Structure formats: structure tokens, C-alpha cells
Amino acid sequence: MKQLDLHLIAAQLEGLEETIIMKLIDRAQFRVNAAAYQPGQSGFEGAERESLFDVRLRYQEEMDAHFGRFCVPEERPFTGNLPPPKRAVTLAPTCLAVDDYDCVNVSSRIAEAYFALLPRLCPDGDDGQYGSSVEHDVMALQAVARRVHYGALYVAESKYRGDPDRYRDRIASGDSEGILQLLTRRDVEDQICARVRAKAGHIQTQVNHDIRSIVNTEVIIQFYRDAVIPLTKQGEVQYLLHRKDVAA
């Protein structure tokens, strides 16, 4: 089987941090704009029960599905009943040991955490910029989902291969809590948060304060600590519980 390098996986996750930070900062340039999330207020004919955000996300993911985005393991959608790709999609072997990548899909929980973040991330009130707000929402959500699911899949597989005997009994007994304890490394989590804090601060050092809002870096850190990292670990547990018993 193809070898996995946990250091290279960690480097990939580190690169995705910058994308997430930028997407969150971009969304923070607009007010909360609660009206964009009100069901039935999208203004789209035939979408009487959907919010503007719902419509924007659905349209984006339907287009992405046509292009084959969700054939990629770490690209897990927020929307159900998506169309199949309209083009042939060829992927390199992944060395992952599950047949259905959607067995590891925490997108709904990512969305819950993201919407809980918005009132702390964005200025309160309504600036009328609903279209821009939901556009940045979708980009931010997809960036977070990519990072969470990439970590859930590849970190879990790499850790399993590093010491399969420690995991097998817990997987066989469905011991989610025991698996989570094996996966958790507080020192690494602290390093991630420190790195995100430094990046979020550095990215904002050169901005023009006359036209750009500055985001409190602690808000981003809290989102990482309370949502991104725990949801990644939840995904890792799901992956290992669904992992086929193949040679490590």
C-alpha cells in the first residue's frame, strides 16, 4: 500500500490554515446580516423555504458536483442529493481504507459551529451586503470542511498505521471514547493554535484600517480550538470505526 507521512500531512494542514484565516477575515468585512439566513427571504422563485445563504450554497455545490469536486475524499458537501459529475474524474490512489468517504462527513457540525461564530466574527447589524456575505460564507465553510475532512481521513489512517495494535481492539469494540483518547495530542493542538494566532496577527499587520476591519485573533483561535480541532478528531474517530481491516 502507498505510504503515508504524518509530517507531510501536517504540512498540508498547516497550509490550509492560511486559507481559513483569510476567508474568515474576508467575511468579517461585512456585518452579521441576519436577514441573509432567514428562511423564505432569498428572493429566488421556487425557493420559498430557503434563505439566501441556503440558495447560494446549494447553487455552488451543485456546480461543484458537476465538475467532480466531491469525488475528492476530503471534499465533503454540506448539501444532499447532489448531481453526479458531468466529466470523467480520475484520482490518484489514496491509500485510505474506506469505501464511502461520506462515512466521514461532519459538514453539518461545521456549519453549526460556523454560524455560532458569526456574531463574534462580524460587526453586529445589517449593511445590506447579503450577496457578498453569503458568498464569503460559502468559501469559508468549504475551506474549513476541506481542512477538517483532510485531517480526519489522512491523519487517522497515518496514526493507525503507526501503531495498529493500539487501535484494533478499540475499533472492534466500537470504543469511540477510547479511540479519541489515543488520537488526542494536546501538545500538538497547542502548537496549532499558537501558529494560527501568529498567522492571523501577521496577515492583518499590513491592512489599511480605513477600509478594512481588524478581526480579534482570539476569535479565530477559539474557533480553531473549539470547532476545527474537535471536529477533525470526531471525523478521525468516524474514519477508524468504518475502516476496513486491511493490512497496515
C-alpha positions in Angstrom: 0.0 0.0 0.0 1.0 3.6 -0.5 3.0 5.0 2.4 1.7 8.0 4.5 4.0 10.6 6.0 2.3 12.3 9.0 4.8 15.2 8.7 3.7 15.9 5.1 0.0 15.6 6.1 0.6 18.1 8.9 2.3 20.4 6.4 -0.7 20.3 4.2 -3.0 21.1 7.1 -0.7 23.9 8.0 -1.1 25.4 4.5 -4.9 25.1 4.8 -4.8 27.2 8.0 -3.9 30.3 5.9 -6.8 29.8 3.6 -9.2 29.5 6.5 -7.8 32.6 8.3 -8.1 34.7 5.1 -11.7 33.5 4.4 -12.8 34.3 7.9 -11.2 37.8 7.7 -12.9 38.4 4.4 -16.3 37.5 5.9 -15.7 39.8 8.8 -15.6 42.8 6.5 -19.4 42.6 6.4 -21.9 42.8 9.2 -23.7 39.8 10.5 -26.6 40.5 8.1 -29.1 38.1 9.8 -31.7 38.6 7.1 -29.5 36.6 4.7 -30.2 33.5 6.8 -33.9 33.9 7.2 -35.9 31.0 5.5 -38.2 32.3 2.8 -36.3 35.5 2.3 -34.0 34.5 -0.6 -35.9 36.4 -3.3 -35.5 33.4 -5.6 -38.6 32.0 -7.2 -39.1 28.4 -6.2 -37.0 28.7 -3.1 -39.8 29.9 -0.8 -38.5 27.9 2.2 -34.8 28.6 1.7 -32.7 31.5 2.9 -30.4 33.4 0.6 -27.5 31.5 2.1 -29.2 28.2 1.5 -29.7 29.0 -2.2 -26.1 30.3 -2.6 -24.7 27.2 -1.0 -26.9 24.8 -3.0 -26.1 26.5 -6.3 -22.3 26.4 -5.5 -22.3 22.8 -4.6 -24.4 21.7 -7.5 -21.9 23.4 -9.8 -19.0 21.8 -7.9 -20.7 18.4 -8.1 -20.9 18.7 -11.9 -17.2 19.3 -12.0 -16.4 16.4 -9.8 -15.3 18.2 -6.7 -16.9 15.7 -4.3 -15.1 12.8 -5.8 -12.1 14.0 -3.9 -12.1 12.3 -0.4 -11.6 15.5 1.7 -14.2 17.5 -0.2 -17.4 16.6 1.7 -20.5 18.6 0.8 -23.0 20.4 3.0 -25.9 19.7 0.6 -27.6 16.4 -0.1 -28.9 14.9 -3.3 -26.2 16.5 -5.5 -25.9 15.6 -9.2 -23.2 13.2 -10.5 -20.2 14.7 -12.3 -20.6 15.6 -15.9 -17.0 14.8 -16.7 -14.7 11.8 -16.1 -12.8 12.2 -12.9 -9.5 10.4 -12.4 -8.0 10.4 -9.0 -4.6 9.1 -7.8 -4.8 6.2 -5.3 -5.4 7.5 -1.8 -4.4 4.6 0.4 -7.5 5.2 2.5 -9.3 2.1 3.8 -12.9 3.1 3.5 -15.3 2.5 0.5 -17.6 5.5 1.1 -15.9 8.8 2.0 -19.2 10.1 3.3 -18.9 7.9 6.3 -16.7 10.7 7.5 -18.8 13.7 6.9 -19.1 16.3 9.7 -20.2 19.1 7.4 -23.4 19.8 9.3 -21.5 20.2 12.5 -19.0 22.5 10.8 -22.0 24.7 9.7 -23.4 24.8 13.2 -20.0 25.9 14.6 -19.5 28.5 11.8 -22.9 30.1 12.3 -22.3 30.3 16.1 -19.0 32.1 15.2 -20.5 34.8 13.0 -21.8 37.1 15.8 -18.3 37.1 17.3 -16.5 37.4 14.0 -18.6 40.1 12.3 -19.8 43.5 13.4 -23.3 43.5 14.6 -26.1 44.9 12.4 -27.1 45.0 8.8 -25.2 46.7 5.9 -27.4 45.2 3.1 -24.5 43.3 1.6 -26.3 40.0 1.7 -24.9 38.6 -1.6 -21.3 39.3 -0.6 -21.9 37.9 2.9 -23.2 34.6 1.8 -20.6 34.3 -1.0 -17.9 34.6 1.7 -19.8 32.2 4.0 -19.7 29.5 1.3 -16.0 30.0 0.6 -15.2 30.0 4.3 -17.3 26.9 5.0 -15.7 24.9 2.2 -12.2 25.9 3.3 -13.0 24.7 6.9 -14.6 21.5 5.6 -11.6 20.7 3.4 -9.2 21.1 6.3 -11.4 19.1 8.8 -12.0 16.2 6.5 -8.4 16.1 5.1 -7.2 15.8 8.7 -10.0 13.3 9.6 -9.1 10.9 6.8 -5.3 11.1 6.4 -4.2 11.8 10.0 -6.4 8.9 11.2 -5.0 6.5 8.7 -1.5 7.6 9.3 -1.8 7.2 13.1 -3.5 3.8 12.7 -0.6 2.6 10.6 1.9 3.9 13.1 0.6 1.6 15.8 -2.3 -0.6 14.6 -2.3 -2.9 17.6 -3.3 0.0 19.9 -6.3 0.8 17.8 -7.7 -2.6 16.7 -9.3 -3.7 19.9 -11.0 -0.3 20.4 -12.2 -0.3 16.8 -13.6 -3.8 17.1 -15.5 -2.9 20.3 -16.8 0.4 18.9 -15.0 2.3 21.7 -15.3 5.8 20.4 -14.0 7.4 23.6 -11.0 5.1 23.7 -10.1 5.9 20.1 -10.5 9.6 20.8 -8.1 9.4 23.7 -5.5 7.6 21.5 -5.8 10.3 18.8 -5.6 13.3 21.1 -2.2 15.1 21.5 -2.7 18.3 23.5 0.8 19.5 22.8 0.2 19.4 19.0 -3.2 21.1 19.5 -1.5 23.9 21.4 1.2 24.3 18.7 -1.6 24.6 16.1 -3.4 27.3 18.0 -0.1 29.2 18.6 0.7 29.0 14.9 -2.8 30.2 13.9 -2.6 33.1 16.3 0.7 34.2 14.8 -0.6 33.9 11.3 -3.8 35.7 12.0 -1.9 38.6 13.6 0.7 38.8 10.8 -1.8 38.7 8.0 -3.5 41.8 9.4 -0.4 43.9 10.1 -0.4 45.5 6.6 -4.1 46.2 6.2 -5.5 49.7 5.6 -7.5 50.4 8.7 -9.6 53.0 6.9 -11.2 50.3 4.7 -10.6 47.0 6.4 -11.9 45.8 9.7 -9.5 44.1 12.0 -10.5 40.7 13.5 -9.7 39.8 17.0 -7.2 37.0 16.6 -8.6 35.3 19.8 -11.9 34.8 18.0 -10.2 32.8 15.3 -8.2 30.9 17.8 -11.3 30.0 19.8 -13.0 28.7 16.6 -10.0 26.5 15.9 -9.7 25.2 19.4 -13.5 24.7 20.0 -14.5 23.6 16.5 -11.9 22.9 13.9 -9.7 20.6 16.0 -12.5 18.7 17.9 -14.4 18.2 14.6 -11.3 16.9 12.9 -10.9 14.4 15.8 -14.6 13.4 15.6 -14.0 12.7 11.9 -10.9 10.7 12.7 -13.0 8.5 15.1 -15.6 8.0 12.4 -13.0 7.0 9.9 -11.4 4.4 12.1 -14.8 2.9 13.1 -15.5 2.5 9.4 -12.0 1.4 8.4 -11.8 -1.9 6.6 -9.5 -4.4 8.3 -6.7 -4.3 5.8 -3.0 -4.8 6.2 -1.4 -1.7 7.7 
